[in-house]
Each structure stands twice: as C-alpha cells, then as structure tokens.
Amino acid sequence: MPDCRTRYPLLLIHGLNCRDDWIFSYWGSVTSTLEAHGAKVYLSGQDAWGAIPENARALSRRAGEILAETGAEKLNLLAHSKGGLEARYLISTLGFAGHAASLTTICTPHRGSRAAEEWLKRERICRLAGRWAENFWRARGDRDPNFLAAVSSLTPQAMERFNAENPDDPLVYYQSWSARLDRAGWDPMDRVQLWLTKADAPTDGLVSPDSAVWGAHRGTLEGVSHQDSAGGRRRTRPGFDAGTFYIRLVQELAEMGF
C-alpha cells in the first residue's frame, strides 16, 4: 500500500469558480485518497472569485490555523490553476517563505493567458458574466468576489508584473506540472473551453502548457483537461488517474524530505 506520510502537512489550494465548502468537491476524491494513504491534508478555503491579494490573505489566515493546530513548522502547498498564483503571493509578498517547505503548481497560468486578454475586450459579456458569478458565489460564502479583478490578473501583461513583484524564494522548493488537451471528444465542457482559449492553443482547456511551467517542470499531462488535472470531475482519462497521480506526487515530496 502506498505511503503518503510527509514531514509537513499538505495544504490543497483550489483555483477559480469553486469553494471548498461547495457541494461538488474541487479535488474530487483526491483528498480522501491521500488521507487513506497516511497524508495529513487540509483545504484552503479562499473565495471562488477573489482577487489574488485578497485570496492570498485568506490563505495566510488558513495556513496560520493549520500550523497552530498541528504544531508543524512548515506546510507543503499543492495548488491548482489560479491558486498557484495566490500561493506565490503568500510566499513572496506576505512573507510566508519560512513556513512553506514546497510549492507544487498544477496548470497554473504563471505567464498569463492571451485568452483572458481577448475576452476582457468583450466588455458587455464580461460585465454580465461577472455580475452573475459574483452574485452566485457571494450567496454561497464569498466575502469579496471580484470577477474583473480576477480575470484581469491573468493577462500576460499582468502576470509579467506579478512575476517581477513575486520572485521565487530560495527557502522554498518550487515545481510544476502542465497539461494539454488536443481533442475535446464528446465532452461539451471541454469543447467550449478549448474554443474560449483558442488564442492560447494548445491548452488544457484553460491554460497553455508553456504558461504552466514554473520552477522544476515535472512534465505535461497529455490528453488531460484543466479540471481533470485536479480530479474534480472524478473520471479517468486514458493514461491518467488523478488519485494515482497525486499519490505519486506526494510520495516524491516525502522522499525529498518534505
């Protein structure tokens, strides 16, 4: 039986458009799978549509709670999509480097998205979509949803500034995974997302493989969608099973002493 006991607890950090207390788990069965194999796993609890600085401050509060509860000196941060940017802000701008053993980002747009830039030009659509998203998630617990701030932070220009202001800290081990979805097949969500992000093609449906590279790049998950890389859709792609992927990822952190 695989052993996922790490030196430091794991904090799983979700991305856009979901909350940890939502009825549909962002991570699918990944959390319970890791726990069944001995890992200490905690969830992040930030807003579904919060801006990066506000969500990072929420992460700081949550991380402090976990450190106090467990008595651990540090955490291993495992972040998906925009959550990876919030984790980097937490480390570099909010001074959490001394308490972060590692940061693993999965399908995080470190270099931004030209698709986000293109869609922001459609002001009326963005305004309507933003109003709906903010109202929906505010009713479900978001404290300060800000659709336009969240999307605007993902353009290449915004990420260039972000990267300059949030350099890697030598105290932290950084690694990343990317994904690529060449064909949508029958899935309507995949089809829509690939169409929405055609300015960045190829993508995983939302983020291009090149944009997701940060730190030690461990590889590209071929034929895997953005949501499937987090396990949220609870399905197995040919050659990829989310539970198996995260078990091995955590085992490797343990082997490195994290």
N, C-alpha and C positions, 0 to 999 in steps of 0.2 A: 504494500500500500504506500503511495507517495507521501512523503513527509514535507509539509509546508510550514513548519515552525521556523520563523525568522527571529533574529536577535531583537529586532524592533517591530512594533505593531504596524499593520498596513492601514493606510487611510485611502479609500477609494473616492476619487473626486470626479463627479459627473460633469457633463457638458450642457449645452443649451437645451431648452424646451423640455425639461423634466425636473422633478424634485425627488428626493429620497423618500419622502412620505407619500408619494403618488401611488395609486393602486397598482400601476404597472411598473415593475422594477426596472430601473435603467440598466442594471447589470444582470438581469435575468437570474439564473441560478448560480452565477459565478461566486457570489458572496457565500452562499451556503456550501458550495462545493469546496471552497478554500477552507472554510471553518471545519468541515468534515475531515479535512486532512491536516488539522492541527494549527491552522493560521489564526492569529488574532486580527480580526477585520473590523474596521469602523467606516462609517459613511460620513460624507462631508456636510450635507445639509444646507448648502447655499441656494440662492434664488435660481429659478429656472431661466429668468431673463434679466438678471442683474448685470450691471456693468462690471468690468474686470476689477477695478479698485474696491468697489463695494463687496463683491463676492469674495475677494481675497481677504478682506477684513472679517467677513463671516467665517472663512476658513481658519483665520488666526484664532478666533474665539473657540471654534470647534476643536482645533488642534490642542489648544491650551487645556481644554476639558479632558481630552484623551490622555495627555501627558500627566495631568494631575490624578486621573483615575487609575492609570496603570503604573505610575512611578517610572515609566520609561524616560530615558534621556533624549531619545530621538524617535522619528517616525519614518517609515518608507511611504512615499507618496506615489500612488498609481493613479494617473489622471488621463481621462479620455477627452478628446476634442478641445473645446474652449477651456475646460477645466485645467488643462496643462498650462495655459497662459496665466490663469489665476494662481496656480501653484508657483509658477516662476515669479510672479509679482509678490507673492507671500514670502518667498525666499530672499529675493534681491532687494525689494523696496521696503518690505515690512520687517526685515531683519530676522527671518526665521532660519537662516542657514545653519546656525549652531544646533538646531533641533531637527534638521532634515538629513537623514542618512543618505537617501537616494530619491531621485525623481524619475519615474518612468512615464513617458508620454506616449499615447496611442492615438494616432490620427489627429494630432493637434496641428492647427494651421500656423506654425511658427513664422512662416513668411507670408502669411495673409492669403487672401482669396480674391482673384480678379472678378469672380462671380459676384461676391459681395459688393464690390465697387460698381459693377454694372447694374445690379438690382437697386442700389441706392439712387440711381438716376431716375428710376421709376417712382417718383416721389409719392404720387397718389396711392399706388399699390402698397408701398412701404408704410405709408401713414395708416391705411386701413388695416393692414395685417398687424401692424404694431399695436394699434388700439385694441384689436381683438385679443392678441396674445397677452398684453398687459392685464386686461380685464379678467381673462380666463385664469391666469396664474396668480393674480392678486387675490382672487376669490379662494384660491387653494393654498394660500400661505406666503406668497412672495411679499417681502416687505417693501422693496423698491424696484419693481420691474422697469426696465428702460430698453425697449426694443431697438430704437435707433442708435443708442449708445453702444449696445452690444454688437449690432451688425457693423456699425461704423468702425469699431475697434478691430475688425477682421480684414480691412482692406490692406493691400501691400504697403501703402504709404504709412498707415497707422502702425503696422507691425514693424516697419523699419525703425520708427521712433521708439516703439516699445522695446525692441531688441537692444537698441543703444542705451536705453534707460534701465534695462534689467539684464545685465550681463550675468553669465554663469558664475557661481561662487565656487572657489576651489575646495571648499569643505564638503560639497555635495557631489555625488556621482549622478551624472545625467545619462539617460539612454532613451531611445525612441524606437517606435515601430510605425510603419505606414501601411496603407492598404490600397489595392487597385481593383476596381470592378469594371472589367472590359465589356461585359454584356449584362443587361438587366434581366433577360429572360422573360418569364411570365409576370414577375413581381411589379405591380403598378407603382409602389413607393420608390423602388429602385429606378424605374423608368423616369419618373418625374424628377427625381434628384439628379440623375445624370443629365437630363435636359436643362435643369436650372443651373448646373455648374459646367455647361459645355464650354464656357470661356476659359476654364481651367483644365480641360480634358488633357490626359486622362485623370479621373478622380476615383475616390471610393464611393462617390455619390454626393460628397460634400467637400472633401479636402483632397488636394493633389498629393501624390507620394513625395514629390520634391519639397513641398511646404511642410510636410510632417517630419522631416529629418532634423534631429537636434541631438547634440551630444554623440554618444556612441550609437550609431544607427544599427539596429539589430536585424533589420530586414523588412521586406514588403510582403504583406499577406495577399497573395494573388487570388482574385475571384471573390474577395470578401468585401462586403459593404460597410459603410460607416457604422451603422447600428449593430450589425453582426459582430464587428470587432470588439464591441463591449459586452456582447452576449444578451443584449436586451430583447432580441426577437426570438430567443430560445429555439434556434434552429441550427442545424449543422450544414455547413457548406461543404462541397467536395474538397477533401483535404484539410478542412479546418473545423475544429470543435472548440468553442470558447472555453469550456471547462478545462480541457486538456492544455490549451494554450496558456491559461492563467496559472495552472498548477506548475507548469514548467517554468514560467516566468518567475514565480515566487520561489521555487526551488533554487533557481540560479541566484537570486538575491541572497538566499540563505547560504549558499556555497561561497559567495563573495564576502560573507561575514556581516551582512546587513540584516 
